[in-house]
């Protein structure tokens, strides 16, 4: 594969000059030559609705063997993948989160995050610096995070998530807004809620809930010594892994040393 790529981009800049996005209609592999003229489009204009400046005919080149050097370089690589000009895992994407700014995506195009209110982050949500809410994440009012966190699931009203925690895709943490629930749930630091899991008790630090396991307060849990207890009796304990035994179908809680890993420092650096 040719290790170089290039393309003319339509670039969108925030009012303070920060680049928000680069759109490549025809990204190409190789290097441009004298015959590759820029498209005949207006070179620059303002969009007062979004509060952005738009420039066309922005030439961007990239050395695909090296990490992306800026946001234009990163967007070019992503367009190459979407246009199927390169295959996954064949382009160097190391450190891409360092060079991509947070952007609000609307039906009119990209805007600076400061210009909008996120529909999936309610007014009254408490989001600590370094928290990333992905497109399927949701944070209700009087709920949120206390440190850098990944939110791909649902943080319901009243729920507080500790620093370093990861709420996986489709995961849900029960709140107190409906159903008559009164127990306020908290998730400790460095916890991991697997994809499509559910949580109805509090977790201490360094806990894991297995993907697909919905753990309510009344769930019967088998303990390491073979005894059984309702999950509410384990609420707030640290260092536990909750899983479903694939042979017996029973829910188990086992103690686990150490940590599951950590969040990406590039993606969750304080803004």
N, C-alpha and C positions, 0 to 999 in steps of 0.2 A: 504494500500500500504506500502511496505517496505520503510522505510525512508532513506536507504543507497543505494549507487550505486558505481560501480567501473568499471574499464576497463583498458586495455593496449593500450596506444596511440602511434601514430607516431607523434613526436613533431618536429616542425620547428622553428628554432631560427635565428634571424637576426645576422649580423656580430658582433654587440655589445652585444650579449647574450640575448636580449629581446625576449621572446617567442612570436611567431606570430600566431601559430595555433596548435591544437591538434586533430588528426583524430583517431576516435575509430571505428574499423571495427565491433566489437562485444561488445558494452557496455552492462552491466548487472546490475540488481538490486541485493541488498544484499551485502554481504562482501566476499572477496576472501578467499579461504582456501588453504591448502597445495597442493591440486590436480590441482589448477588453475595455471599451469605453463605458463611462458611467451612464445609467439610464437617464432619459430626458424627463425629469420630474422637478417640481419646484424644490430648490435647495433647502429652504428653511421657512418655517412659519410657526405662529403661536396658536395654542389651543386654550382660550381663556376659560372654558368650562372645566377642564382638568387642571388648569394652571401649569401647563407644561410647554416646553419648546421642542419642536420636531425638526430634525435635520435629515435630509435624504442624501444619497450619494456619498455616504461615509464608507470609505474603503477600509476593510479590516483584514488582516492577515494573521496566520497562526502557524506555529511550529507544533504539530500534534504530538511530537515525542516529548515535549517539555510541558510542565504544568501551565495552565492558563495564567496570563500575566495581568489581565484586567477583565472587567465585565464584558467588554466587546468580544474579547477572545473567548470567554466562557460561552456567551450566547452563540457564537459561530459554531463551536463544537456541538452544542445541543441541537442546533439546526441541522448539522451534518448527520446526526443520529436520526432525527425525525424525518429527514429526506432520504434515509436509507443509503447514504453515500458511504457510511462506515458502519461497522457492526459494533454492538455493545462490547465493552472491555478491550477495544482496540485503540482507543484514544485516551491520552493522559488527561484525567480529570482531577488529579491530586490538588487539594486545596481550593476546590472550586467555590466552596461556601465562603471563603475569605474574600473573594472578589465579586460575589453577587450581592447586591444590596437588597434589603427587604422592600418589596413592592406590593402595592394594592392593585389587584387586577379587577377591572370593571368591564361592563359591556361596551364602554367607549374606548377602552385601552388602559394602559398602565398609568397609575398616579402615585405620588408620594404617599407613604403610609400616614403621614401627619395630616393629609387632606381628607381622610375618610374615617368613618367609624365602621369597624368590621362587623358584618351581620352575624357572624358566629362567635363574636366576643361581645357579650352584653354590657351595656352601661352598668357600672358597679362591679365589674370583674376586676380582680387584683392580679396583675401579671408582673412578676418580678423581672428585672433586667436579665436578659439571656434566655427568656422563655420563647419558644417557637411554637406557634399554633398552626398546624398544617390545614389544608383546605377542608378536610373532613373533621377537624377538631372543633370543639365547642366548649365555651366557658360561660357559665351563668353568673348572675349578679351575686354579690356577697360570697364569692368563691374565687379560687385562683391558686397561684403558685407563690412560693416563698424564696425561690432561687431559680437558677437556670434549669429548665425542664423542657421535655418534648411532649406536646399534646396532640395526639392524633385521634383521640377518643373524646368522651364526654365527661366534663367536670360539672356536676350538677350543683344546684344552689346549696351553699353552706359548706362545701367540700374544700379542704385546703390540702395542697400537694407540696411536699418538701423539695428542697433543692436536689438536683441530680436525678429526679424521677422521670420515668418514661411511661406515659399512658398510651399504649399501643393502639393501632388502627382498629376502630370499631369497639374499643373497650368502653365500659360505662361504669361510673361511680355513682351510687345511689345518693340522692339528696333528701331534703326534708320538705320540699315544696308541695308534694302531693302524696296521697296514700296514708296520711296520718303518721308518718314516721317522725320520730323525735330525736333519734341518735345522730349526732353530727359526726361525720366521718372525716378522718384525716389520713393522709398517706405519708409515711415517713420519708426520710432522705434516701436517695439511691434505690428506690423501689422500681420494679418493673412489672407493669400489667400487660400481659401478652395480648396479642391481637384477638378481638372479639371476646375478651374476658369480661367479667362483671364483678363488682365488689360492693358488699353490704356491711362490712365491718371496717374498723380502722386497722392500718398496718403500721408496725414500728419500722425502724430503719432497716434497709438491706433485705427487704422481702421480695418474693416473686409470686405472682399468680399466673399459673400456666395458661397458655393460649386456649381460648374456648371454654374455660372453666368459669361458671358463674357462682360466686361464693356469697351466699346470703347469710344473714345472722343465724338462721335456723338450720343451715346445712350441717349434716352430721359428718364429722371429720375423724378419721382414724389417726391416732397419735403414734409416735415412734415406738412406744411400749405396748402397742396393741389396744390400749384403751380408746374409748370413743367419747367425743364431746361435741357440743354445738359450737359452731364457728365463733359465736359471740363471746365464748369463754376465752378465745385466743386473741380477741381484739386488742390491738396495740402492741403485741409482742414483736420483737425484732428478730431478724435472721431466720425467717421461716420461708419454705417453699411449699406452696399449695398446689397440688396436682391431682389428677384423676388417674387411678390405677387402670391401665389399659386392659388388664386381664379380669379383675374383679368388678371394675366400675366404681369402686368406692373412692371417696375423696380423702386424700392423705395430706398431712402436714409433717414435713421433716425439717430438721434443723440443717442449716447449711453454713459453712464457714466462708469468709471472704465476700466478694461482690460479684455481681453478674457481668460487670464491665463498667462502662461509663458512657456518657453522652459525648457527641462530637464537640471538641473544643472550638472548632471552626464555626459550627452552626450555632452554638449557644453562647458565644462570647457576649458579654454585656454590651448593650447598645448605648 
